[in-house]
Amino acid sequence: MATATEVNAKASGTFAIGGDMVVNRLGFGAMRITGDGVWGEPKNGAESKRVLQRAVELGVNFIDTADSYGPEVSERLIGEALAPYGKDIVIATKAGLTRQGPNKWLPVGRPEYLQQQVEMSLRRLKLERIELWQLHRIDAKVPVEKSLEVIAKLQQEGKIRHVGLSEVSVKEIEQARKVMEIVSVQNKYNIGDRAAEDVVDYCTKHKMAFIPWSPVAAGKLAKPGSKLEQVAKQHDATVSQLSLAWLLQRSPVILPIPGTSSVKHLEENIAAANVELSAAEWALIEVAAK
Protein backbone atom coordinates (compact mmCIF):
# COMPACT_ATOMS: atom_id res chain seq x y z
CA MET A 1 0.00 0.00 0.00
CA ALA A 2 1.02 3.60 -0.57
CA THR A 3 2.24 5.68 2.31
CA ALA A 4 0.30 8.84 3.16
CA THR A 5 2.83 10.99 1.28
CA GLU A 6 2.31 9.04 -1.95
CA VAL A 7 -1.49 9.16 -1.86
CA ASN A 8 -2.88 11.05 -4.86
CA ALA A 9 -6.11 10.81 -6.85
CA LYS A 10 -4.03 11.06 -10.06
CA ALA A 11 -3.19 7.38 -9.57
CA SER A 12 -6.83 6.55 -10.39
CA GLY A 13 -6.39 7.68 -14.01
CA THR A 14 -8.46 10.26 -15.86
CA PHE A 15 -11.76 10.51 -17.73
CA ALA A 16 -13.02 13.27 -20.02
CA ILE A 17 -16.60 14.13 -19.01
CA GLY A 18 -18.49 15.16 -22.12
CA GLY A 19 -15.33 14.40 -24.10
CA ASP A 20 -13.67 17.70 -23.12
CA MET A 21 -13.62 18.03 -19.31
CA VAL A 22 -10.77 15.91 -17.95
CA VAL A 23 -10.89 14.89 -14.29
CA ASN A 24 -9.04 12.41 -12.10
CA ARG A 25 -11.40 9.46 -11.76
CA LEU A 26 -11.42 9.27 -7.97
CA GLY A 27 -13.46 12.26 -6.81
CA PHE A 28 -15.16 13.50 -3.66
CA GLY A 29 -18.86 13.46 -2.77
CA ALA A 30 -19.72 16.43 -0.55
CA MET A 31 -22.92 15.14 1.06
CA ARG A 32 -21.38 14.18 4.40
CA ILE A 33 -19.85 17.59 5.14
CA THR A 34 -23.32 18.70 6.38
CA GLY A 35 -25.23 17.84 9.58
CA ASP A 36 -26.88 14.55 10.56
CA GLY A 37 -29.46 13.33 8.07
CA VAL A 38 -27.79 15.61 5.48
CA TRP A 39 -29.58 18.42 7.32
CA GLY A 40 -28.22 21.67 8.72
CA GLU A 41 -24.70 22.70 9.62
CA PRO A 42 -21.93 20.15 10.29
CA LYS A 43 -20.79 19.54 13.86
CA ASN A 44 -17.42 21.01 12.88
CA GLY A 45 -17.53 23.47 9.98
CA ALA A 46 -13.78 24.12 10.09
CA GLU A 47 -13.06 20.37 9.71
CA SER A 48 -15.49 20.16 6.77
CA LYS A 49 -13.55 22.92 5.02
CA ARG A 50 -10.25 21.20 5.86
CA VAL A 51 -11.58 18.00 4.24
CA LEU A 52 -12.39 19.91 1.03
CA GLN A 53 -9.00 21.64 0.95
CA ARG A 54 -7.15 18.39 1.69
CA ALA A 55 -9.06 16.61 -1.08
CA VAL A 56 -7.73 19.16 -3.58
CA GLU A 57 -4.18 18.79 -2.15
CA LEU A 58 -4.51 15.03 -2.75
CA GLY A 59 -5.26 15.53 -6.43
CA VAL A 60 -9.06 15.42 -6.30
CA ASN A 61 -10.35 17.74 -9.02
CA PHE A 62 -13.92 16.42 -9.30
CA ILE A 63 -16.22 17.37 -6.41
CA ASP A 64 -19.90 16.43 -6.46
CA THR A 65 -22.55 18.21 -4.39
CA ALA A 66 -26.23 19.24 -4.55
CA ASP A 67 -28.38 22.20 -3.55
CA SER A 68 -30.33 19.84 -1.24
CA TYR A 69 -27.31 18.82 0.88
CA GLY A 70 -28.01 20.82 4.01
CA PRO A 71 -29.97 22.20 2.13
CA GLU A 72 -27.55 24.82 0.74
CA VAL A 73 -24.87 24.03 3.36
CA SER A 74 -22.60 21.81 1.24
CA GLU A 75 -22.52 24.25 -1.70
CA ARG A 76 -21.83 27.20 0.59
CA LEU A 77 -18.96 25.42 2.38
CA ILE A 78 -17.40 24.46 -0.97
CA GLY A 79 -17.57 28.11 -2.12
CA GLU A 80 -16.05 29.33 1.15
CA ALA A 81 -13.30 26.69 1.28
CA LEU A 82 -12.21 26.47 -2.35
CA ALA A 83 -13.16 29.58 -4.36
CA PRO A 84 -11.48 30.95 -6.38
CA TYR A 85 -10.98 27.48 -7.87
CA GLY A 86 -7.95 26.10 -9.66
CA LYS A 87 -8.43 25.93 -13.41
CA ASP A 88 -8.67 22.13 -13.48
CA ILE A 89 -11.24 21.77 -10.65
CA VAL A 90 -14.73 20.63 -11.67
CA ILE A 91 -17.56 21.27 -9.24
CA ALA A 92 -20.67 19.25 -10.13
CA THR A 93 -24.00 20.02 -8.49
CA LYS A 94 -27.59 18.88 -8.67
CA ALA A 95 -31.13 20.20 -8.23
CA GLY A 96 -34.57 18.64 -8.31
CA LEU A 97 -34.85 17.23 -4.77
CA THR A 98 -36.32 19.41 -2.02
CA ARG A 99 -35.92 18.96 1.72
CA GLN A 100 -38.61 18.77 4.40
CA GLY A 101 -36.30 17.74 7.26
CA PRO A 102 -33.49 15.32 8.17
CA ASN A 103 -33.38 12.36 5.73
CA LYS A 104 -36.52 13.65 3.93
CA TRP A 105 -36.40 14.24 0.16
CA LEU A 106 -39.13 15.16 -2.33
CA PRO A 107 -38.64 15.58 -6.11
CA VAL A 108 -39.62 18.90 -7.70
CA GLY A 109 -38.87 19.25 -11.42
CA ARG A 110 -40.85 22.37 -12.31
CA PRO A 111 -38.85 24.48 -14.79
CA GLU A 112 -39.11 27.75 -12.83
CA TYR A 113 -37.93 25.99 -9.68
CA LEU A 114 -34.93 24.39 -11.41
CA GLN A 115 -33.99 27.74 -12.98
CA GLN A 116 -34.07 29.41 -9.55
CA GLN A 117 -31.90 26.65 -8.06
CA VAL A 118 -29.27 26.93 -10.81
CA GLU A 119 -28.98 30.67 -10.10
CA MET A 120 -28.71 30.04 -6.34
CA SER A 121 -26.10 27.30 -6.83
CA LEU A 122 -23.96 29.67 -8.91
CA ARG A 123 -24.13 32.24 -6.12
CA ARG A 124 -23.31 29.84 -3.27
CA LEU A 125 -20.52 28.07 -5.16
CA LYS A 126 -19.10 31.44 -6.32
CA LEU A 127 -19.13 30.30 -9.94
CA GLU A 128 -20.06 31.95 -13.22
CA ARG A 129 -20.76 28.57 -14.81
CA ILE A 130 -21.65 25.14 -13.42
CA GLU A 131 -19.35 22.65 -15.18
CA LEU A 132 -21.68 19.68 -14.60
CA TRP A 133 -25.30 20.21 -13.55
CA GLN A 134 -27.39 17.13 -12.84
CA LEU A 135 -31.14 16.62 -12.51
CA HIS A 136 -31.23 15.06 -9.03
CA ARG A 137 -34.46 13.13 -9.66
CA ILE A 138 -37.04 12.99 -12.42
CA ASP A 139 -40.28 14.41 -10.99
CA ALA A 140 -43.19 12.04 -11.79
CA LYS A 141 -45.48 15.09 -12.03
CA VAL A 142 -43.33 16.86 -14.64
CA PRO A 143 -42.25 15.33 -17.98
CA VAL A 144 -38.44 15.15 -18.08
CA GLU A 145 -38.53 17.04 -21.41
CA LYS A 146 -40.19 19.98 -19.61
CA SER A 147 -37.65 19.95 -16.77
CA LEU A 148 -34.71 19.88 -19.20
CA GLU A 149 -36.07 22.55 -21.55
CA VAL A 150 -35.12 25.34 -19.13
CA ILE A 151 -31.75 23.67 -18.43
CA ALA A 152 -30.98 23.67 -22.17
CA LYS A 153 -31.80 27.42 -22.18
CA LEU A 154 -29.43 28.06 -19.24
CA GLN A 155 -26.77 26.02 -21.04
CA GLN A 156 -27.15 28.25 -24.12
CA GLU A 157 -26.78 31.30 -21.84
CA GLY A 158 -23.42 29.91 -20.65
CA LYS A 159 -24.51 29.22 -17.06
CA ILE A 160 -24.15 25.43 -17.43
CA ARG A 161 -21.46 23.57 -19.37
CA HIS A 162 -22.59 19.93 -19.24
CA VAL A 163 -25.75 18.16 -18.05
CA GLY A 164 -26.25 14.81 -16.30
CA LEU A 165 -29.01 12.77 -14.66
CA SER A 166 -29.37 10.94 -11.36
CA GLU A 167 -31.21 7.71 -10.44
CA VAL A 168 -32.48 6.89 -13.92
CA SER A 169 -33.12 3.84 -16.10
CA VAL A 170 -31.67 3.31 -19.59
CA LYS A 171 -35.11 4.21 -21.02
CA GLU A 172 -35.13 7.52 -19.10
CA ILE A 173 -31.58 8.35 -20.27
CA GLU A 174 -32.63 7.81 -23.89
CA GLN A 175 -35.73 9.95 -23.35
CA ALA A 176 -33.60 12.81 -21.96
CA ARG A 177 -31.01 12.49 -24.75
CA LYS A 178 -33.73 13.40 -27.27
CA VAL A 179 -33.93 16.84 -25.60
CA MET A 180 -30.21 17.54 -25.09
CA GLU A 181 -26.79 15.97 -24.73
CA ILE A 182 -26.46 14.01 -21.48
CA VAL A 183 -22.85 13.38 -20.40
CA SER A 184 -23.22 11.63 -17.04
CA VAL A 185 -25.44 9.43 -14.90
CA GLN A 186 -25.33 9.15 -11.12
CA ASN A 187 -26.99 6.01 -9.73
CA LYS A 188 -26.54 3.89 -6.62
CA TYR A 189 -23.97 1.19 -7.43
CA ASN A 190 -21.28 -0.82 -5.68
CA ILE A 191 -19.81 -4.33 -5.75
CA GLY A 192 -22.65 -5.63 -3.54
CA ASP A 193 -25.50 -3.64 -5.13
CA ARG A 194 -25.55 -4.15 -8.88
CA ALA A 195 -29.13 -3.06 -9.68
CA ALA A 196 -27.75 -0.42 -12.09
CA GLU A 197 -25.61 -2.90 -14.06
CA ASP A 198 -27.44 -2.20 -17.34
CA VAL A 199 -26.97 1.56 -16.84
CA VAL A 200 -23.21 1.07 -16.26
CA ASP A 201 -22.99 -0.95 -19.49
CA TYR A 202 -24.99 1.71 -21.38
CA CYS A 203 -22.72 4.50 -20.09
CA THR A 204 -19.60 2.48 -20.96
CA LYS A 205 -20.87 1.91 -24.50
CA HIS A 206 -21.74 5.60 -25.02
CA LYS A 207 -18.65 6.96 -23.17
CA MET A 208 -20.83 8.75 -20.61
CA ALA A 209 -19.51 9.23 -17.08
CA PHE A 210 -21.09 6.90 -14.52
CA ILE A 211 -20.91 8.36 -11.00
CA PRO A 212 -21.79 5.70 -8.41
CA TRP A 213 -23.25 6.99 -5.16
CA SER A 214 -23.00 4.73 -2.10
CA PRO A 215 -19.81 3.31 -3.70
CA VAL A 216 -18.64 1.19 -0.75
CA ALA A 217 -19.88 -2.38 -0.24
CA ALA A 218 -22.07 -3.04 2.80
CA GLY A 219 -23.88 -6.05 4.26
CA LYS A 220 -22.48 -9.57 4.23
CA LEU A 221 -19.86 -8.77 1.60
CA ALA A 222 -18.19 -6.30 4.00
CA LYS A 223 -18.51 -8.39 7.18
CA PRO A 224 -15.44 -9.61 9.11
CA GLY A 225 -14.22 -12.84 7.54
CA SER A 226 -15.83 -12.12 4.16
CA LYS A 227 -13.91 -12.76 0.93
CA LEU A 228 -13.63 -8.99 0.45
CA GLU A 229 -12.08 -8.56 3.91
CA GLN A 230 -9.70 -11.52 3.39
CA VAL A 231 -8.34 -10.10 0.12
CA ALA A 232 -8.19 -6.59 1.64
CA LYS A 233 -6.00 -7.88 4.50
CA GLN A 234 -3.67 -9.63 2.03
CA HIS A 235 -3.14 -6.28 0.30
CA ASP A 236 -2.85 -4.24 3.51
CA ALA A 237 -6.03 -2.43 2.43
CA THR A 238 -9.49 -1.83 3.90
CA VAL A 239 -12.82 -3.14 2.58
CA SER A 240 -13.70 0.45 1.61
CA GLN A 241 -10.49 0.80 -0.42
CA LEU A 242 -11.12 -2.51 -2.16
CA SER A 243 -14.71 -1.45 -2.97
CA LEU A 244 -13.44 1.74 -4.62
CA ALA A 245 -10.64 -0.10 -6.45
CA TRP A 246 -13.23 -2.58 -7.79
CA LEU A 247 -15.27 0.31 -9.23
CA LEU A 248 -12.19 1.80 -10.91
CA GLN A 249 -11.44 -1.51 -12.65
CA ARG A 250 -15.12 -2.28 -13.45
CA SER A 251 -15.36 0.31 -16.26
CA PRO A 252 -13.17 3.20 -17.48
CA VAL A 253 -16.19 5.57 -17.33
CA ILE A 254 -16.81 5.08 -13.59
CA LEU A 255 -15.97 8.06 -11.36
CA PRO A 256 -16.34 7.00 -7.69
CA ILE A 257 -17.12 9.86 -5.29
CA PRO A 258 -16.64 8.55 -1.73
CA GLY A 259 -17.65 11.12 0.87
CA THR A 260 -16.55 11.76 4.44
CA SER A 261 -16.37 14.50 7.05
CA SER A 262 -12.91 13.44 8.30
CA VAL A 263 -9.47 14.17 6.81
CA LYS A 264 -8.12 10.79 7.99
CA HIS A 265 -10.95 8.89 6.27
CA LEU A 266 -10.52 11.04 3.15
CA GLU A 267 -6.82 10.08 2.90
CA GLU A 268 -7.75 6.41 3.33
CA ASN A 269 -10.32 6.66 0.51
CA ILE A 270 -7.90 8.36 -1.92
CA ALA A 271 -5.30 5.64 -1.20
CA ALA A 272 -7.71 3.23 -2.96
CA ALA A 273 -6.25 4.59 -6.22
CA ASN A 274 -3.08 2.61 -5.44
CA VAL A 275 -4.77 -0.75 -4.73
CA GLU A 276 -3.92 -3.28 -7.44
CA LEU A 277 -5.34 -6.79 -7.64
CA SER A 278 -4.78 -9.54 -10.19
CA ALA A 279 -7.59 -10.61 -12.54
CA ALA A 280 -7.81 -13.88 -10.58
CA GLU A 281 -8.31 -12.02 -7.28
CA TRP A 282 -11.05 -9.85 -8.78
CA ALA A 283 -12.70 -13.00 -10.16
CA LEU A 284 -12.74 -14.53 -6.63
CA ILE A 285 -14.36 -11.37 -5.25
CA GLU A 286 -16.93 -11.39 -8.08
CA VAL A 287 -17.94 -14.95 -7.17
CA ALA A 288 -18.26 -13.98 -3.50
CA ALA A 289 -20.38 -10.95 -4.45
CA LYS A 290 -22.82 -13.13 -6.36
FENHUQUI-V559060 format. One record per residue. N is the residue number from 0. RES is the residue in one small letter. PHI is phi in whole degrees, 0 to 359 (NA if undefined). Layout:
# FENHUQUI-V559060
N;RES;PHI  N;RES;PHI
This chain:
# FENHUQUI-V559060
0;m;NA  1;a;286  2;t;281  3;a;304  4;t;289  5;e;269  6;v;295  7;n;202  8;a;297  9;k;301  10;a;295  11;s;278  12;g;85  13;t;235  14;f;216  15;a;262  16;i;292  17;g;69  18;g;82  19;d;222  20;m;238  21;v;278  22;v;228  23;n;290  24;r;294  25;l;273  26;g;251  27;f;223  28;g;262  29;a;263  30;m;281  31;r;276  32;i;275  33;t;258  34;g;280  35;d;301  36;g;70  37;v;55  38;w;225  39;g;78  40;e;285  41;p;290  42;k;299  43;n;224  44;g;298  45;a;295  46;e;293  47;s;300  48;k;291  49;r;297  50;v;300  51;l;298  52;q;293  53;r;292  54;a;302  55;v;294  56;e;300  57;l;272  58;g;89  59;v;287  60;n;233  61;f;230  62;i;240  63;d;251  64;t;220  65;a;199  66;d;298  67;s;275  68;y;282  69;g;132  70;p;295  71;e;76  72;v;296  73;s;299  74;e;300  75;r;297  76;l;297  77;i;298  78;g;301  79;e;290  80;a;277  81;l;241  82;a;284  83;p;288  84;y;278  85;g;295  86;k;296  87;d;262  88;i;272  89;v;251  90;i;258  91;a;256  92;t;223  93;k;222  94;a;212  95;g;125  96;l;240  97;t;254  98;r;241  99;q;245  100;g;155  101;p;303  102;n;61  103;k;248  104;w;220  105;l;222  106;p;292  107;v;222  108;g;244  109;r;294  110;p;305  111;e;294  112;y;291  113;l;298  114;q;299  115;q;301  116;q;293  117;v;298  118;e;298  119;m;290  120;s;297  121;l;303  122;r;293  123;r;294  124;l;279  125;k;60  126;l;239  127;e;263  128;r;212  129;i;272  130;e;292  131;l;220  132;w;253  133;q;236  134;l;286  135;h;295  136;r;209  137;i;282  138;d;275  139;a;301  140;k;273  141;v;232  142;p;303  143;v;302  144;e;300  145;k;291  146;s;299  147;l;279  148;e;303  149;v;290  150;i;292  151;a;298  152;k;296  153;l;295  154;q;295  155;q;296  156;e;282  157;g;87  158;k;270  159;i;226  160;r;269  161;h;232  162;v;233  163;g;228  164;l;232  165;s;223  166;e;53  167;v;230  168;s;267  169;v;302  170;k;301  171;e;291  172;i;298  173;e;296  174;q;298  175;a;293  176;r;293  177;k;286  178;v;271  179;m;199  180;e;289  181;i;248  182;v;254  183;s;208  184;v;225  185;q;239  186;n;234  187;k;291  188;y;193  189;n;202  190;i;301  191;g;264  192;d;234  193;r;251  194;a;302  195;a;266  196;e;307  197;d;294  198;v;289  199;v;300  200;d;297  201;y;297  202;c;296  203;t;299  204;k;299  205;h;262  206;k;55  207;m;261  208;a;296  209;f;245  210;i;250  211;p;280  212;w;266  213;s;56  214;p;283  215;v;259  216;a;299  217;a;230  218;g;70  219;k;295  220;l;294  221;a;259  222;k;291  223;p;304  224;g;89  225;s;290  226;k;302  227;l;299  228;e;292  229;q;300  230;v;293  231;a;302  232;k;299  233;q;298  234;h;256  235;d;54  236;a;236  237;t;257  238;v;300  239;s;299  240;q;298  241;l;294  242;s;300  243;l;289  244;a;297  245;w;298  246;l;299  247;l;297  248;q;271  249;r;294  250;s;201  251;p;292  252;v;266  253;i;281  254;l;240  255;p;292  256;i;231  257;p;299  258;g;243  259;t;195  260;s;248  261;s;234  262;v;298  263;k;300  264;h;292  265;l;301  266;e;298  267;e;296  268;n;298  269;i;294  270;a;296  271;a;300  272;a;298  273;n;264  274;v;283  275;e;233  276;l;241  277;s;283  278;a;301  279;a;294  280;e;293  281;w;297  282;a;298  283;l;298  284;i;293  285;e;302  286;v;299  287;a;298  288;a;292  289;k;277
